[in-house]
Each structure stands twice: as structure tokens, then as C-alpha cells.
Amino acid sequence: MEENKRTCLFDKHQALGALISPFGGFDMPIQYEGIVEEHNAVRNACGVFDVSHMGEVTIVGPDADKYVNHIFTNDAAGATAGKCLYGMMLNENGGVVDDLIVYKRGDNDYLLVINASNIDKDLNWIFGHAEGYNVKINNLSDVMGELAIQGPEAENVMKDVLGVDCSDLTFYEFKETIYDGEPAIISRTGYTGEDGFEMYASHDVIRSVWDSLIGSGKVAPCGLGCRDTLRFEVGLPLYGDELTDEISPIEAGLGIFVKLEKPEFIGKEATVKIKEEGAKRKIVGLELTDRAIPRHGYAVLNENDEKVGEVTTGYHAISVDKSIAMALIDAKYAALDTPLKVQIRKKTFPAVVVKKKFYKKSYKK
């Protein structure tokens, strides 16, 4: 059996006594002090996540604008340098190969940030569809590290602890800089619903930055446990839960990131058809009237106890103190305030359809 990979910060997590568990083919920290404490640190002050397990791929060359637009749902070619774009790579049926962020560094010059669990799959997809395009594709996943510095104090931390002024960046913008004598990319992005930054650099730089942040006493180390609770509360999808090869962006409520006015991209025809005919399933928010906790895969029932879908993510949400879930259900039950039930083991619990954004985001626009 193949051993899990480890990020460049693995020994740092061990030294802090982190609970380590497999995720996306890596041994990753799930929590340090505790999920609730780390969740609240990000909501109220600042936390740092090791996200070096994520994949990074560069695409450059005379046809890079055309090629990235061919495999990506958002309009990368139409963006200006210094912009980040969220979107998806789709298969021919309109299902999601992966969701990702594309960094436009310049004309025909891109960095793609992909999910850790999909690195090999995505690389096969990206290389496999490049025939006929004059591009150079380079996988940097094993040499580049990444940190996410998140929370309302993140901008002050970047300046006071790291000496990097990020006040010039607005949401989904990035800049390239030199840190510790080496190149780094810093973007105003994240996966928590709070203001914050993501930093990409060599393993040595990432280790140095981690030490500075933790040593300052101003930043809490945070694991993937609260990364999931934070993203869930603001309705952000997780690949494998709200997005899969069988779930379309339209079903997931992410059609805004699919630019159907582009001349072409893989999966466009299928997506147009789904949109024209209407999605038969939809990802919705659910609020339970009981404190029972819904989990991934639990059945969602209508009032006649007929199964109409499944929970994709569920928690007793920390910031709103409610039992809530996202679920993929039959579209005819997706209207707000529709009464449903969630089956938890051998019992059913009343639920109602609500907006997926259970907690208000706090981004700097």
C-alpha cells in the first residue's frame, strides 16, 4: 500500500502536537487546540493553514490563453494580469473534473491551483487535452508550498509580522513579490468566508513564514477540521461532496462561474442543455429543527418518507449554533421553506430548505 505524502511542514505539525489524519493522499493536521477554538480564531482574529498539499500547475506559451479557456469554465483570456478566477474543468457530460483557481500572471501565462486529491487526475486531464496547442505545462506541486492566512486580522498580520503590505490587493487579486530573497505569490483569497491571503513559495520560504507567524503569538495554527466547518458555513463547495464528476455546476448553484458566452470549452454543450432543460437536482441548504447532526450520505426524505436526495455536508455549525447541511436533492423540492426530513440512523428529523450561505462572508471587495 502506497504511503501518504507529507507537506514541507509535517514536522512543524508534529512539534505542535497536531492530530494527523489522511486527506487527499497526504498526512495532514486535522486540529491542534481543537476545531471549535481554531474555527473561532479565524472568525475573530487570524489563523494559518498549511495547504501545501494543493497542486500547482503552470501553463505558458503562445496558445496558453486559448488553451486555458478551452479547459476552464470561467473567462481566463478576458481577465487582466493580477486577477484570480474561480471556475471548473468539466467533462463532456458537464460534470466537474475539478474546481480550481486560475492565476493570470500575464498574457499566455497562468498558474492553476488544483485540489490535492485530484492532482494526478487533473494532470492527466490537462496534458491529455493539450494536443494541437502550443503550450508548455509544468507541474510544480512537489516543489511549491502554500499557506492560507485567514481572518479579520490577516492584513495586519501580513504587515506587522511578515512585513508585507497587502492593502493594495482587493478580493481575488494577487501580486508577485520577493520574500526572504525568493519569489513568492500572495493573493487575497481563501476558503473560510473571512478576509485573508494565500501565499505560494518554495518549501524553505514556507517553513520560515510558518515559524514567523506561529512565533508571533498573533496567529493560531489551524487544521483541516475547521477549514471544513468554516467553508461550509458560507456555502463554499468541497470537491467530492458538493462537486463531483457526476454533479454539474448548474446543479451546484455555481453557474455564475460558467461563461456560456465563450465560443467553446469542454463540457459547454452539455451545460447549455442542462441549463435550458432545467437541472433535475440541486444543491440546497437545510436547517434541522433538532440538534441532531446530519452527515455526508444521509438520506433526505420528503413528507411521505420517500428519498429525494442525500446530505453532502452536515454539521452543528459553530458560528450560528444550528444543525445545518448542504444536500443534493430532487429539484422540485428545492424551493426555500420546503419541509423535508433527514434520516439519521434509524430516526428521521424535520428539516427545512434554506439558503446555502448560513453565515455572512467578510471579504474585502
GICORKA-V988594 format. One record per backbone hydrogen bond with DSSP energy under -0.5 kcal/mol. CO is the residue of the C=O (numbers start at 0). NH is the residue of the N-H. If there is no record, write none. Layout:
co={CO/CO}
nh={NH/NH}
This chain:
co={4/6/8/8/9/10/11/12/13/17/18/18/20/22/24/25/25/27/28/29/29/30/33/34/35/36/37/38/39/40/41/44/45/46/47/48/48/50/54/55/55/56/57/58/59/60/62/63/64/65/66/67/69/72/73/75/79/81/82/84/86/87/87/88/88/90/93/94/94/97/99/100/100/101/101/102/102/103/103/105/107/108/108/109/110/111/111/112/113/114/115/117/118/119/120/121/122/123/124/126/129/132/133/135/137/137/139/139/142/144/145/146/146/147/147/148/149/150/152/153/154/155/156/156/157/158/162/163/165/169/171/172/174/176/178/181/183/184/185/186/186/187/192/194/196/197/198/199/200/201/202/203/204/205/206/207/208/209/210/211/212/212/212/213/219/221/222/223/224/225/226/227/228/229/230/231/232/232/237/237/237/242/243/243/245/246/247/248/249/250/253/254/256/257/258/264/266/267/268/269/270/271/272/273/279/281/281/283/284/285/286/291/294/297/298/299/299/300/301/305/307/308/309/310/312/314/314/316/316/321/321/322/323/324/325/325/326/326/327/328/329/330/334/337/339/340/341/341/342/343/346/348/349/349/350/351/352/353/355/361/362/363}
nh={26/9/11/12/13/14/15/17/16/19/29/30/27/25/4/22/27/20/223/224/225/18/37/38/39/40/41/42/43/44/151/152/219/149/221/50/147/53/113/139/140/111/137/109/135/63/66/67/68/69/70/71/265/258/75/78/82/173/103/101/99/72/89/96/97/93/248/90/96/88/86/102/112/84/103/104/110/81/82/108/60/104/105/58/102/56/113/100/54/117/118/121/122/123/124/125/126/127/128/129/132/134/62/59/57/139/142/143/202/200/50/148/198/48/149/196/46/153/156/157/158/159/160/161/163/162/164/165/168/172/83/187/185/183/181/178/176/199/174/188/197/171/361/150/148/186/146/184/144/205/206/207/208/209/210/211/212/213/214/215/216/217/218/216/47/49/226/227/228/229/230/231/232/233/235/234/357/358/240/241/242/239/95/246/247/95/251/253/252/282/256/257/258/259/261/267/270/271/272/273/274/275/276/277/330/283/328/326/353/324/351/293/297/310/342/307/308/340/304/301/329/299/327/296/325/316/323/320/321/316/323/287/314/285/311/312/283/328/309/281/332/333/337/352/350/300/343/348/344/346/343/341/288/289/339/286/336/284/357/194/364/170}
